[in-house]
Amino acid sequence: MTDTAKSPFERRVFGTGSILFKEGADGNEAFLIENGKVEIAMRGRNERRVALGVLGRGELVGEMALISGAPRIASAVALTDVSVIVIPRSDFEARIAAMDPVMARVLQTLTRKLQVLSEQHVDEVVKIR
């Protein structure tokens, strides 16, 4: 990971069990995990919660809502104490705008497809349980 000591971005710490963001909320920031573990989970159509995965050091969480502009499709909860670098929507959008327009469209399309697949996965897991 790159040296973030001189980073213009805010750092934030979440204690174990803290909610980084909730499903359905507006996505105004993404988080680059410096340390710790974060669980990503969604609710199925019957409101049963399904864990989608655990993210750790060096991984980005919350970016899908920034790319799509849609509300968050999942919740993120700190499984351990977590330190993150906060990437605000304004900075993220400026970086997307600076991308090749074709690549920006590819990124938006892939994000939309991943959202649909995640929702389908949760529905299938709920059916099995």
Backbone atoms as SQL, in Angstrom:
CREATE TABLE atoms (id INTEGER PRIMARY KEY, chain TEXT, resi INTEGER, resn TEXT, atom TEXT, x REAL, y REAL, z REAL);
INSERT INTO atoms VALUES
  (1, 'A', 1, 'MET', 'N', 0.852, -1.171, 0.000),
  (2, 'A', 1, 'MET', 'CA', 0.000, 0.000, 0.000),
  (3, 'A', 1, 'MET', 'C', 0.895, 1.231, 0.000),
  (4, 'A', 2, 'THR', 'N', 0.401, 2.304, -0.587),
  (5, 'A', 2, 'THR', 'CA', 1.184, 3.523, -0.667),
  (6, 'A', 2, 'THR', 'C', 1.242, 4.221, 0.681),
  (7, 'A', 3, 'ASP', 'N', 2.232, 5.073, 0.834),
  (8, 'A', 3, 'ASP', 'CA', 2.381, 5.860, 2.055),
  (9, 'A', 3, 'ASP', 'C', 1.283, 6.908, 2.103),
  (10, 'A', 4, 'THR', 'N', 0.466, 6.871, 3.145),
  (11, 'A', 4, 'THR', 'CA', -0.652, 7.801, 3.250),
  (12, 'A', 4, 'THR', 'C', -0.395, 8.884, 4.289),
  (13, 'A', 5, 'ALA', 'N', 0.842, 8.969, 4.809),
  (14, 'A', 5, 'ALA', 'CA', 1.155, 9.945, 5.846),
  (15, 'A', 5, 'ALA', 'C', 0.866, 11.371, 5.369),
  (16, 'A', 6, 'LYS', 'N', 1.060, 11.654, 4.079),
  (17, 'A', 6, 'LYS', 'CA', 0.836, 12.991, 3.542),
  (18, 'A', 6, 'LYS', 'C', -0.481, 13.090, 2.781),
  (19, 'A', 7, 'SER', 'N', -1.335, 12.138, 2.955),
  (20, 'A', 7, 'SER', 'CA', -2.600, 12.088, 2.240),
  (21, 'A', 7, 'SER', 'C', -3.503, 13.254, 2.640),
  (22, 'A', 8, 'PRO', 'N', -4.180, 13.857, 1.659),
  (23, 'A', 8, 'PRO', 'CA', -5.133, 14.921, 1.974),
  (24, 'A', 8, 'PRO', 'C', -6.461, 14.365, 2.504),
  (25, 'A', 9, 'PHE', 'N', -6.601, 13.061, 2.503),
  (26, 'A', 9, 'PHE', 'CA', -7.845, 12.432, 2.914),
  (27, 'A', 9, 'PHE', 'C', -7.913, 12.266, 4.426),
  (28, 'A', 10, 'GLU', 'N', -9.134, 12.334, 4.925),
  (29, 'A', 10, 'GLU', 'CA', -9.406, 12.135, 6.353),
  (30, 'A', 10, 'GLU', 'C', -9.217, 10.660, 6.701),
  (31, 'A', 11, 'ARG', 'N', -8.710, 10.423, 7.889),
  (32, 'A', 11, 'ARG', 'CA', -8.651, 9.062, 8.439),
  (33, 'A', 11, 'ARG', 'C', -9.767, 8.949, 9.476),
  (34, 'A', 12, 'ARG', 'N', -10.330, 7.743, 9.586),
  (35, 'A', 12, 'ARG', 'CA', -11.395, 7.516, 10.557),
  (36, 'A', 12, 'ARG', 'C', -11.191, 6.133, 11.170),
  (37, 'A', 13, 'VAL', 'N', -11.567, 5.991, 12.438),
  (38, 'A', 13, 'VAL', 'CA', -11.457, 4.708, 13.135),
  (39, 'A', 13, 'VAL', 'C', -12.853, 4.292, 13.585),
  (40, 'A', 14, 'PHE', 'N', -13.180, 3.019, 13.344),
  (41, 'A', 14, 'PHE', 'CA', -14.449, 2.430, 13.773),
  (42, 'A', 14, 'PHE', 'C', -14.126, 1.303, 14.747),
  (43, 'A', 15, 'GLY', 'N', -14.812, 1.287, 15.891),
  (44, 'A', 15, 'GLY', 'CA', -14.633, 0.205, 16.847),
  (45, 'A', 15, 'GLY', 'C', -15.372, -1.046, 16.402),
  (46, 'A', 16, 'THR', 'N', -14.988, -2.177, 16.962),
  (47, 'A', 16, 'THR', 'CA', -15.640, -3.443, 16.667),
  (48, 'A', 16, 'THR', 'C', -17.151, -3.307, 16.830),
  (49, 'A', 17, 'GLY', 'N', -17.909, -3.743, 15.819),
  (50, 'A', 17, 'GLY', 'CA', -19.361, -3.668, 15.850),
  (51, 'A', 17, 'GLY', 'C', -19.938, -2.375, 15.298),
  (52, 'A', 18, 'SER', 'N', -19.093, -1.406, 15.022),
  (53, 'A', 18, 'SER', 'CA', -19.570, -0.126, 14.483),
  (54, 'A', 18, 'SER', 'C', -20.030, -0.292, 13.037),
  (55, 'A', 19, 'ILE', 'N', -21.024, 0.506, 12.676),
  (56, 'A', 19, 'ILE', 'CA', -21.558, 0.486, 11.313),
  (57, 'A', 19, 'ILE', 'C', -20.859, 1.563, 10.498),
  (58, 'A', 20, 'LEU', 'N', -20.213, 1.149, 9.402),
  (59, 'A', 20, 'LEU', 'CA', -19.583, 2.113, 8.504),
  (60, 'A', 20, 'LEU', 'C', -20.657, 2.785, 7.660),
  (61, 'A', 21, 'PHE', 'N', -21.612, 1.985, 7.177),
  (62, 'A', 21, 'PHE', 'CA', -22.775, 2.505, 6.467),
  (63, 'A', 21, 'PHE', 'C', -23.853, 1.442, 6.429),
  (64, 'A', 22, 'LYS', 'N', -25.103, 1.903, 6.203),
  (65, 'A', 22, 'LYS', 'CA', -26.262, 1.011, 6.182),
  (66, 'A', 22, 'LYS', 'C', -26.819, 0.865, 4.770),
  (67, 'A', 23, 'GLU', 'N', -27.316, -0.308, 4.497),
  (68, 'A', 23, 'GLU', 'CA', -28.014, -0.590, 3.241),
  (69, 'A', 23, 'GLU', 'C', -29.140, 0.424, 3.060),
  (70, 'A', 24, 'GLY', 'N', -29.265, 0.976, 1.862),
  (71, 'A', 24, 'GLY', 'CA', -30.315, 1.941, 1.561),
  (72, 'A', 24, 'GLY', 'C', -29.917, 3.391, 1.779),
  (73, 'A', 25, 'ALA', 'N', -28.802, 3.621, 2.478),
  (74, 'A', 25, 'ALA', 'CA', -28.352, 5.000, 2.732),
  (75, 'A', 25, 'ALA', 'C', -27.704, 5.591, 1.481),
  (76, 'A', 26, 'ASP', 'N', -27.655, 6.910, 1.437),
  (77, 'A', 26, 'ASP', 'CA', -26.929, 7.580, 0.360),
  (78, 'A', 26, 'ASP', 'C', -25.448, 7.263, 0.502),
  (79, 'A', 27, 'GLY', 'N', -24.779, 7.123, -0.627),
  (80, 'A', 27, 'GLY', 'CA', -23.344, 6.849, -0.610),
  (81, 'A', 27, 'GLY', 'C', -22.563, 8.118, -0.854),
  (82, 'A', 28, 'ASN', 'N', -22.094, 8.751, 0.203),
  (83, 'A', 28, 'ASN', 'CA', -21.367, 10.005, 0.065),
  (84, 'A', 28, 'ASN', 'C', -19.862, 9.855, 0.215),
  (85, 'A', 29, 'GLU', 'N', -19.420, 8.636, 0.552),
  (86, 'A', 29, 'GLU', 'CA', -18.000, 8.391, 0.702),
  (87, 'A', 29, 'GLU', 'C', -17.710, 6.907, 0.583),
  (88, 'A', 30, 'ALA', 'N', -16.482, 6.609, 0.208),
  (89, 'A', 30, 'ALA', 'CA', -15.978, 5.242, 0.189),
  (90, 'A', 30, 'ALA', 'C', -14.834, 5.185, 1.196),
  (91, 'A', 31, 'PHE', 'N', -14.416, 3.975, 1.538),
  (92, 'A', 31, 'PHE', 'CA', -13.377, 3.811, 2.541),
  (93, 'A', 31, 'PHE', 'C', -12.311, 2.845, 2.050),
  (94, 'A', 32, 'LEU', 'N', -11.060, 3.251, 2.171),
  (95, 'A', 32, 'LEU', 'CA', -9.932, 2.378, 1.907),
  (96, 'A', 32, 'LEU', 'C', -9.484, 1.849, 3.261),
  (97, 'A', 33, 'ILE', 'N', -9.557, 0.532, 3.440),
  (98, 'A', 33, 'ILE', 'CA', -9.254, -0.068, 4.742),
  (99, 'A', 33, 'ILE', 'C', -7.740, -0.111, 4.950),
  (100, 'A', 34, 'GLU', 'N', -7.289, 0.540, 6.027),
  (101, 'A', 34, 'GLU', 'CA', -5.870, 0.504, 6.395),
  (102, 'A', 34, 'GLU', 'C', -5.577, -0.712, 7.270),
  (103, 'A', 35, 'ASN', 'N', -6.456, -0.963, 8.235),
  (104, 'A', 35, 'ASN', 'CA', -6.306, -2.092, 9.153),
  (105, 'A', 35, 'ASN', 'C', -7.675, -2.553, 9.602),
  (106, 'A', 36, 'GLY', 'N', -7.791, -3.851, 9.895),
  (107, 'A', 36, 'GLY', 'CA', -9.021, -4.399, 10.421),
  (108, 'A', 36, 'GLY', 'C', -9.830, -5.149, 9.384),
  (109, 'A', 37, 'LYS', 'N', -10.994, -5.630, 9.819),
  (110, 'A', 37, 'LYS', 'CA', -11.877, -6.433, 8.974),
  (111, 'A', 37, 'LYS', 'C', -13.285, -5.844, 8.980),
  (112, 'A', 38, 'VAL', 'N', -13.895, -5.794, 7.788),
  (113, 'A', 38, 'VAL', 'CA', -15.241, -5.252, 7.611),
  (114, 'A', 38, 'VAL', 'C', -16.101, -6.299, 6.922),
  (115, 'A', 39, 'GLU', 'N', -17.278, -6.568, 7.499),
  (116, 'A', 39, 'GLU', 'CA', -18.232, -7.497, 6.880),
  (117, 'A', 39, 'GLU', 'C', -19.224, -6.710, 6.037),
  (118, 'A', 40, 'ILE', 'N', -19.485, -7.223, 4.835),
  (119, 'A', 40, 'ILE', 'CA', -20.483, -6.648, 3.938),
  (120, 'A', 40, 'ILE', 'C', -21.676, -7.603, 3.946),
  (121, 'A', 41, 'ALA', 'N', -22.878, -7.064, 4.170),
  (122, 'A', 41, 'ALA', 'CA', -24.083, -7.895, 4.239),
  (123, 'A', 41, 'ALA', 'C', -25.267, -7.169, 3.619),
  (124, 'A', 42, 'MET', 'N', -26.208, -7.967, 3.089),
  (125, 'A', 42, 'MET', 'CA', -27.442, -7.437, 2.487),
  (126, 'A', 42, 'MET', 'C', -28.634, -8.148, 3.102),
  (127, 'A', 43, 'ARG', 'N', -29.780, -7.550, 2.930),
  (128, 'A', 43, 'ARG', 'CA', -31.040, -8.200, 3.321),
  (129, 'A', 43, 'ARG', 'C', -31.724, -8.688, 2.060),
  (130, 'A', 44, 'GLY', 'N', -32.242, -9.901, 2.127),
  (131, 'A', 44, 'GLY', 'CA', -32.989, -10.456, 1.007),
  (132, 'A', 44, 'GLY', 'C', -34.407, -9.930, 0.995),
  (133, 'A', 45, 'ARG', 'N', -35.179, -10.405, 0.052),
  (134, 'A', 45, 'ARG', 'CA', -36.576, -9.942, -0.067),
  (135, 'A', 45, 'ARG', 'C', -37.393, -10.248, 1.170),
  (136, 'A', 46, 'ASN', 'N', -37.021, -11.296, 1.890),
  (137, 'A', 46, 'ASN', 'CA', -37.752, -11.638, 3.113),
  (138, 'A', 46, 'ASN', 'C', -37.122, -11.008, 4.354),
  (139, 'A', 47, 'GLU', 'N', -36.203, -10.040, 4.141),
  (140, 'A', 47, 'GLU', 'CA', -35.534, -9.282, 5.207),
  (141, 'A', 47, 'GLU', 'C', -34.490, -10.088, 5.974),
  (142, 'A', 48, 'ARG', 'N', -34.168, -11.302, 5.524),
  (143, 'A', 48, 'ARG', 'CA', -33.095, -12.055, 6.173),
  (144, 'A', 48, 'ARG', 'C', -31.753, -11.501, 5.733),
  (145, 'A', 49, 'ARG', 'N', -30.866, -11.320, 6.700),
  (146, 'A', 49, 'ARG', 'CA', -29.539, -10.760, 6.454),
  (147, 'A', 49, 'ARG', 'C', -28.602, -11.851, 5.940),
  (148, 'A', 50, 'VAL', 'N', -27.845, -11.536, 4.889),
  (149, 'A', 50, 'VAL', 'CA', -26.908, -12.480, 4.296),
  (150, 'A', 50, 'VAL', 'C', -25.544, -11.806, 4.174),
  (151, 'A', 51, 'ALA', 'N', -24.526, -12.435, 4.767),
  (152, 'A', 51, 'ALA', 'CA', -23.162, -11.913, 4.654),
  (153, 'A', 51, 'ALA', 'C', -22.643, -12.201, 3.250),
  (154, 'A', 52, 'LEU', 'N', -22.111, -11.167, 2.600),
  (155, 'A', 52, 'LEU', 'CA', -21.553, -11.321, 1.261),
  (156, 'A', 52, 'LEU', 'C', -20.057, -11.558, 1.290),
  (157, 'A', 53, 'GLY', 'N', -19.402, -11.092, 2.340),
  (158, 'A', 53, 'GLY', 'CA', -17.968, -11.273, 2.423),
  (159, 'A', 53, 'GLY', 'C', -17.340, -10.407, 3.485),
  (160, 'A', 54, 'VAL', 'N', -16.041, -10.611, 3.653),
  (161, 'A', 54, 'VAL', 'CA', -15.257, -9.846, 4.621),
  (162, 'A', 54, 'VAL', 'C', -14.106, -9.196, 3.864),
  (163, 'A', 55, 'LEU', 'N', -13.926, -7.909, 4.096),
  (164, 'A', 55, 'LEU', 'CA', -12.855, -7.157, 3.451),
  (165, 'A', 55, 'LEU', 'C', -11.826, -6.751, 4.492),
  (166, 'A', 56, 'GLY', 'N', -10.572, -6.596, 4.044),
  (167, 'A', 56, 'GLY', 'CA', -9.500, -6.231, 4.960),
  (168, 'A', 56, 'GLY', 'C', -8.542, -5.229, 4.360),
  (169, 'A', 57, 'ARG', 'N', -7.387, -5.167, 4.936),
  (170, 'A', 57, 'ARG', 'CA', -6.341, -4.186, 4.595),
  (171, 'A', 57, 'ARG', 'C', -6.145, -4.051, 3.079),
  (172, 'A', 58, 'GLY', 'N', -6.172, -2.796, 2.625),
  (173, 'A', 58, 'GLY', 'CA', -5.925, -2.506, 1.221),
  (174, 'A', 58, 'GLY', 'C', -7.149, -2.598, 0.331),
  (175, 'A', 59, 'GLU', 'N', -8.292, -3.001, 0.893),
  (176, 'A', 59, 'GLU', 'CA', -9.505, -3.141, 0.079),
  (177, 'A', 59, 'GLU', 'C', -10.397, -1.906, 0.233),
  (178, 'A', 60, 'LEU', 'N', -11.175, -1.653, -0.809),
  (179, 'A', 60, 'LEU', 'CA', -12.072, -0.510, -0.865),
  (180, 'A', 60, 'LEU', 'C', -13.492, -0.968, -0.572),
  (181, 'A', 61, 'VAL', 'N', -14.201, -0.201, 0.229),
  (182, 'A', 61, 'VAL', 'CA', -15.587, -0.522, 0.565),
  (183, 'A', 61, 'VAL', 'C', -16.432, 0.737, 0.379),
  (184, 'A', 62, 'GLY', 'N', -17.616, 0.563, -0.199),
  (185, 'A', 62, 'GLY', 'CA', -18.532, 1.677, -0.382),
  (186, 'A', 62, 'GLY', 'C', -18.435, 2.356, -1.728),
  (187, 'A', 63, 'GLU', 'N', -17.590, 1.847, -2.595),
  (188, 'A', 63, 'GLU', 'CA', -17.381, 2.492, -3.895),
  (189, 'A', 63, 'GLU', 'C', -18.537, 2.300, -4.860),
  (190, 'A', 64, 'MET', 'N', -19.296, 1.221, -4.719),
  (191, 'A', 64, 'MET', 'CA', -20.367, 0.950, -5.681),
  (192, 'A', 64, 'MET', 'C', -21.413, 2.064, -5.693),
  (193, 'A', 65, 'ALA', 'N', -21.762, 2.570, -4.521),
  (194, 'A', 65, 'ALA', 'CA', -22.755, 3.661, -4.456),
  (195, 'A', 65, 'ALA', 'C', -22.202, 4.941, -5.068),
  (196, 'A', 66, 'LEU', 'N', -20.893, 5.139, -4.964),
  (197, 'A', 66, 'LEU', 'CA', -20.301, 6.330, -5.570),
  (198, 'A', 66, 'LEU', 'C', -20.297, 6.219, -7.094),
  (199, 'A', 67, 'ILE', 'N', -20.047, 5.024, -7.599),
  (200, 'A', 67, 'ILE', 'CA', -20.014, 4.823, -9.047),
  (201, 'A', 67, 'ILE', 'C', -21.415, 4.900, -9.641),
  (202, 'A', 68, 'SER', 'N', -22.360, 4.228, -8.988),
  (203, 'A', 68, 'SER', 'CA', -23.713, 4.132, -9.545),
  (204, 'A', 68, 'SER', 'C', -24.578, 5.350, -9.245),
  (205, 'A', 69, 'GLY', 'N', -24.299, 6.033, -8.152),
  (206, 'A', 69, 'GLY', 'CA', -25.153, 7.143, -7.726),
  (207, 'A', 69, 'GLY', 'C', -26.412, 6.671, -7.017),
  (208, 'A', 70, 'ALA', 'N', -26.588, 5.370, -6.908),
  (209, 'A', 70, 'ALA', 'CA', -27.758, 4.777, -6.254),
  (210, 'A', 70, 'ALA', 'C', -27.487, 4.607, -4.755),
  (211, 'A', 71, 'PRO', 'N', -28.539, 4.396, -3.961),
  (212, 'A', 71, 'PRO', 'CA', -28.325, 4.130, -2.536),
  (213, 'A', 71, 'PRO', 'C', -27.483, 2.869, -2.336),
  (214, 'A', 72, 'ARG', 'N', -26.918, 2.743, -1.185),
  (215, 'A', 72, 'ARG', 'CA', -26.075, 1.589, -0.854),
  (216, 'A', 72, 'ARG', 'C', -26.896, 0.303, -0.941),
  (217, 'A', 73, 'ILE', 'N', -26.323, -0.724, -1.558),
  (218, 'A', 73, 'ILE', 'CA', -27.043, -2.000, -1.695),
  (219, 'A', 73, 'ILE', 'C', -26.742, -2.955, -0.547),
  (220, 'A', 74, 'ALA', 'N', -25.798, -2.595, 0.308),
  (221, 'A', 74, 'ALA', 'CA', -25.413, -3.461, 1.420),
  (222, 'A', 74, 'ALA', 'C', -24.997, -2.603, 2.601),
  (223, 'A', 75, 'SER', 'N', -24.842, -3.262, 3.738),
  (224, 'A', 75, 'SER', 'CA', -24.337, -2.600, 4.945),
  (225, 'A', 75, 'SER', 'C', -22.902, -3.055, 5.178),
  (226, 'A', 76, 'ALA', 'N', -22.135, -2.227, 5.882),
  (227, 'A', 76, 'ALA', 'CA', -20.762, -2.573, 6.236),
  (228, 'A', 76, 'ALA', 'C', -20.595, -2.396, 7.739),
  (229, 'A', 77, 'VAL', 'N', -20.097, -3.446, 8.406),
  (230, 'A', 77, 'VAL', 'CA', -19.939, -3.447, 9.853),
  (231, 'A', 77, 'VAL', 'C', -18.510, -3.855, 10.200),
  (232, 'A', 78, 'ALA', 'N', -17.905, -3.159, 11.141),
  (233, 'A', 78, 'ALA', 'CA', -16.548, -3.476, 11.582),
  (234, 'A', 78, 'ALA', 'C', -16.562, -4.765, 12.410),
  (235, 'A', 79, 'LEU', 'N', -15.837, -5.786, 11.938),
  (236, 'A', 79, 'LEU', 'CA', -15.716, -7.035, 12.696),
  (237, 'A', 79, 'LEU', 'C', -14.621, -6.930, 13.756),
  (238, 'A', 80, 'THR', 'N', -13.689, -6.015, 13.528),
  (239, 'A', 80, 'THR', 'CA', -12.610, -5.706, 14.462),
  (240, 'A', 80, 'THR', 'C', -12.515, -4.180, 14.499),
  (241, 'A', 81, 'ASP', 'N', -11.610, -3.657, 15.303),
  (242, 'A', 81, 'ASP', 'CA', -11.329, -2.229, 15.186),
  (243, 'A', 81, 'ASP', 'C', -10.797, -2.011, 13.777),
  (244, 'A', 82, 'VAL', 'N', -11.285, -0.962, 13.120),
  (245, 'A', 82, 'VAL', 'CA', -10.950, -0.711, 11.721),
  (246, 'A', 82, 'VAL', 'C', -10.484, 0.736, 11.563),
  (247, 'A', 83, 'SER', 'N', -9.379, 0.932, 10.858),
  (248, 'A', 83, 'SER', 'CA', -8.970, 2.285, 10.488),
  (249, 'A', 83, 'SER', 'C', -9.069, 2.385, 8.969),
  (250, 'A', 84, 'VAL', 'N', -9.596, 3.511, 8.512),
  (251, 'A', 84, 'VAL', 'CA', -9.844, 3.702, 7.079),
  (252, 'A', 84, 'VAL', 'C', -9.375, 5.090, 6.641),
  (253, 'A', 85, 'ILE', 'N', -9.168, 5.209, 5.344),
  (254, 'A', 85, 'ILE', 'CA', -8.981, 6.502, 4.703),
  (255, 'A', 85, 'ILE', 'C', -10.300, 6.798, 4.008),
  (256, 'A', 86, 'VAL', 'N', -10.875, 7.960, 4.271),
  (257, 'A', 86, 'VAL', 'CA', -12.174, 8.346, 3.728),
  (258, 'A', 86, 'VAL', 'C', -11.972, 9.004, 2.362),
  (259, 'A', 87, 'ILE', 'N', -12.708, 8.499, 1.372),
  (260, 'A', 87, 'ILE', 'CA', -12.673, 9.077, 0.026),
  (261, 'A', 87, 'ILE', 'C', -14.037, 9.714, -0.219),
  (262, 'A', 88, 'PRO', 'N', -14.113, 11.051, -0.175),
  (263, 'A', 88, 'PRO', 'CA', -15.401, 11.720, -0.351),
  (264, 'A', 88, 'PRO', 'C', -15.912, 11.630, -1.789),
  (265, 'A', 89, 'ARG', 'N', -17.231, 11.690, -1.927),
  (266, 'A', 89, 'ARG', 'CA', -17.873, 11.620, -3.246),
  (267, 'A', 89, 'ARG', 'C', -17.262, 12.628, -4.220),
  (268, 'A', 90, 'SER', 'N', -17.037, 13.850, -3.780),
  (269, 'A', 90, 'SER', 'CA', -16.537, 14.890, -4.683),
  (270, 'A', 90, 'SER', 'C', -15.187, 14.514, -5.288),
  (271, 'A', 91, 'ASP', 'N', -14.295, 13.958, -4.483),
  (272, 'A', 91, 'ASP', 'CA', -12.988, 13.547, -5.003),
  (273, 'A', 91, 'ASP', 'C', -13.139, 12.347, -5.936),
  (274, 'A', 92, 'PHE', 'N', -13.974, 11.405, -5.543),
  (275, 'A', 92, 'PHE', 'CA', -14.197, 10.208, -6.361),
  (276, 'A', 92, 'PHE', 'C', -14.757, 10.598, -7.730),
  (277, 'A', 93, 'GLU', 'N', -15.762, 11.480, -7.727),
  (278, 'A', 93, 'GLU', 'CA', -16.378, 11.907, -8.987),
  (279, 'A', 93, 'GLU', 'C', -15.388, 12.666, -9.872),
  (280, 'A', 94, 'ALA', 'N', -14.519, 13.465, -9.258),
  (281, 'A', 94, 'ALA', 'CA', -13.509, 14.187, -10.040),
  (282, 'A', 94, 'ALA', 'C', -12.557, 13.208, -10.721),
  (283, 'A', 95, 'ARG', 'N', -12.226, 12.136, -10.021),
  (284, 'A', 95, 'ARG', 'CA', -11.324, 11.134, -10.602),
  (285, 'A', 95, 'ARG', 'C', -12.016, 10.345, -11.714),
  (286, 'A', 96, 'ILE', 'N', -13.298, 10.053, -11.540),
  (287, 'A', 96, 'ILE', 'CA', -14.059, 9.368, -12.594),
  (288, 'A', 96, 'ILE', 'C', -14.173, 10.272, -13.820),
  (289, 'A', 97, 'ALA', 'N', -14.435, 11.555, -13.590),
  (290, 'A', 97, 'ALA', 'CA', -14.571, 12.504, -14.696),
  (291, 'A', 97, 'ALA', 'C', -13.274, 12.641, -15.490),
  (292, 'A', 98, 'ALA', 'N', -12.150, 12.431, -14.826),
  (293, 'A', 98, 'ALA', 'CA', -10.848, 12.540, -15.492),
  (294, 'A', 98, 'ALA', 'C', -10.498, 11.274, -16.289),
  (295, 'A', 99, 'MET', 'N', -11.281, 10.213, -16.108),
  (296, 'A', 99, 'MET', 'CA', -11.031, 8.961, -16.827),
  (297, 'A', 99, 'MET', 'C', -11.438, 9.073, -18.286),
  (298, 'A', 100, 'ASP', 'N', -10.909, 8.189, -19.079),
  (299, 'A', 100, 'ASP', 'CA', -11.375, 8.025, -20.452),
  (300, 'A', 100, 'ASP', 'C', -12.877, 7.738, -20.372),
  (301, 'A', 101, 'PRO', 'N', -13.725, 8.434, -21.143),
  (302, 'A', 101, 'PRO', 'CA', -15.182, 8.256, -21.040),
  (303, 'A', 101, 'PRO', 'C', -15.638, 6.817, -21.302),
  (304, 'A', 102, 'VAL', 'N', -14.958, 6.130, -22.178),
  (305, 'A', 102, 'VAL', 'CA', -15.320, 4.730, -22.453),
  (306, 'A', 102, 'VAL', 'C', -15.058, 3.880, -21.210),
  (307, 'A', 103, 'MET', 'N', -13.923, 4.081, -20.575),
  (308, 'A', 103, 'MET', 'CA', -13.602, 3.299, -19.382),
  (309, 'A', 103, 'MET', 'C', -14.530, 3.649, -18.223),
  (310, 'A', 104, 'ALA', 'N', -14.925, 4.909, -18.120),
  (311, 'A', 104, 'ALA', 'CA', -15.873, 5.298, -17.077),
  (312, 'A', 104, 'ALA', 'C', -17.203, 4.580, -17.285),
  (313, 'A', 105, 'ARG', 'N', -17.650, 4.469, -18.543),
  (314, 'A', 105, 'ARG', 'CA', -18.902, 3.766, -18.856),
  (315, 'A', 105, 'ARG', 'C', -18.771, 2.273, -18.548),
  (316, 'A', 106, 'VAL', 'N', -17.621, 1.691, -18.866),
  (317, 'A', 106, 'VAL', 'CA', -17.381, 0.275, -18.550),
  (318, 'A', 106, 'VAL', 'C', -17.481, 0.061, -17.043),
  (319, 'A', 107, 'LEU', 'N', -16.875, 0.948, -16.272),
  (320, 'A', 107, 'LEU', 'CA', -16.915, 0.839, -14.812),
  (321, 'A', 107, 'LEU', 'C', -18.348, 0.926, -14.293),
  (322, 'A', 108, 'GLN', 'N', -19.139, 1.863, -14.826),
  (323, 'A', 108, 'GLN', 'CA', -20.536, 2.001, -14.406),
  (324, 'A', 108, 'GLN', 'C', -21.344, 0.758, -14.774),
  (325, 'A', 109, 'THR', 'N', -21.115, 0.212, -15.948),
  (326, 'A', 109, 'THR', 'CA', -21.839, -0.981, -16.399),
  (327, 'A', 109, 'THR', 'C', -21.495, -2.184, -15.532),
  (328, 'A', 110, 'LEU', 'N', -20.213, -2.375, -15.262),
  (329, 'A', 110, 'LEU', 'CA', -19.802, -3.496, -14.409),
  (330, 'A', 110, 'LEU', 'C', -20.378, -3.369, -13.004),
  (331, 'A', 111, 'THR', 'N', -20.423, -2.160, -12.487),
  (332, 'A', 111, 'THR', 'CA', -20.987, -1.934, -11.156),
  (333, 'A', 111, 'THR', 'C', -22.467, -2.291, -11.131),
  (334, 'A', 112, 'ARG', 'N', -23.201, -1.864, -12.150),
  (335, 'A', 112, 'ARG', 'CA', -24.635, -2.178, -12.234),
  (336, 'A', 112, 'ARG', 'C', -24.846, -3.693, -12.289),
  (337, 'A', 113, 'LYS', 'N', -24.047, -4.390, -13.075),
  (338, 'A', 113, 'LYS', 'CA', -24.173, -5.854, -13.182),
  (339, 'A', 113, 'LYS', 'C', -23.832, -6.535, -11.853),
  (340, 'A', 114, 'LEU', 'N', -22.811, -6.029, -11.164),
  (341, 'A', 114, 'LEU', 'CA', -22.437, -6.598, -9.882),
  (342, 'A', 114, 'LEU', 'C', -23.549, -6.401, -8.849),
  (343, 'A', 115, 'GLN', 'N', -24.221, -5.263, -8.897),
  (344, 'A', 115, 'GLN', 'CA', -25.345, -5.027, -7.988),
  (345, 'A', 115, 'GLN', 'C', -26.456, -6.047, -8.218),
  (346, 'A', 116, 'VAL', 'N', -26.790, -6.288, -9.469),
  (347, 'A', 116, 'VAL', 'CA', -27.841, -7.255, -9.803),
  (348, 'A', 116, 'VAL', 'C', -27.434, -8.655, -9.349),
  (349, 'A', 117, 'LEU', 'N', -26.201, -9.043, -9.620),
  (350, 'A', 117, 'LEU', 'CA', -25.727, -10.366, -9.214),
  (351, 'A', 117, 'LEU', 'C', -25.705, -10.522, -7.701),
  (352, 'A', 118, 'SER', 'N', -25.337, -9.478, -6.992),
  (353, 'A', 118, 'SER', 'CA', -25.332, -9.534, -5.525),
  (354, 'A', 118, 'SER', 'C', -26.735, -9.748, -4.994),
  (355, 'A', 119, 'GLU', 'N', -27.702, -9.027, -5.547),
  (356, 'A', 119, 'GLU', 'CA', -29.096, -9.191, -5.113),
  (357, 'A', 119, 'GLU', 'C', -29.604, -10.593, -5.423),
  (358, 'A', 120, 'GLN', 'N', -29.270, -11.128, -6.590),
  (359, 'A', 120, 'GLN', 'CA', -29.675, -12.487, -6.952),
  (360, 'A', 120, 'GLN', 'C', -29.039, -13.503, -6.016),
  (361, 'A', 121, 'HIS', 'N', -27.774, -13.307, -5.684),
  (362, 'A', 121, 'HIS', 'CA', -27.066, -14.214, -4.778),
  (363, 'A', 121, 'HIS', 'C', -27.750, -14.248, -3.411),
  (364, 'A', 122, 'VAL', 'N', -28.081, -13.075, -2.885),
  (365, 'A', 122, 'VAL', 'CA', -28.740, -13.009, -1.578),
  (366, 'A', 122, 'VAL', 'C', -30.080, -13.738, -1.624),
  (367, 'A', 123, 'ASP', 'N', -30.853, -13.518, -2.677),
  (368, 'A', 123, 'ASP', 'CA', -32.149, -14.197, -2.794),
  (369, 'A', 123, 'ASP', 'C', -31.980, -15.710, -2.838),
  (370, 'A', 124, 'GLU', 'N', -30.960, -16.197, -3.534),
  (371, 'A', 124, 'GLU', 'CA', -30.709, -17.649, -3.608),
  (372, 'A', 124, 'GLU', 'C', -30.271, -18.207, -2.257),
  (373, 'A', 125, 'VAL', 'N', -29.424, -17.495, -1.536),
  (374, 'A', 125, 'VAL', 'CA', -28.970, -17.944, -0.221),
  (375, 'A', 125, 'VAL', 'C', -30.151, -18.014, 0.741),
  (376, 'A', 126, 'VAL', 'N', -31.025, -17.026, 0.690),
  (377, 'A', 126, 'VAL', 'CA', -32.199, -17.004, 1.571),
  (378, 'A', 126, 'VAL', 'C', -33.105, -18.188, 1.271),
  (379, 'A', 127, 'LYS', 'N', -33.264, -18.539, -0.001),
  (380, 'A', 127, 'LYS', 'CA', -34.094, -19.695, -0.373),
  (381, 'A', 127, 'LYS', 'C', -33.539, -20.985, 0.213),
  (382, 'A', 128, 'ILE', 'N', -32.224, -21.131, 0.245),
  (383, 'A', 128, 'ILE', 'CA', -31.568, -22.344, 0.746),
  (384, 'A', 128, 'ILE', 'C', -31.737, -22.463, 2.244),
  (385, 'A', 129, 'ARG', 'N', -31.676, -21.353, 2.938),
  (386, 'A', 129, 'ARG', 'CA', -31.770, -21.386, 4.409),
  (387, 'A', 129, 'ARG', 'C', -33.174, -21.638, 4.780);
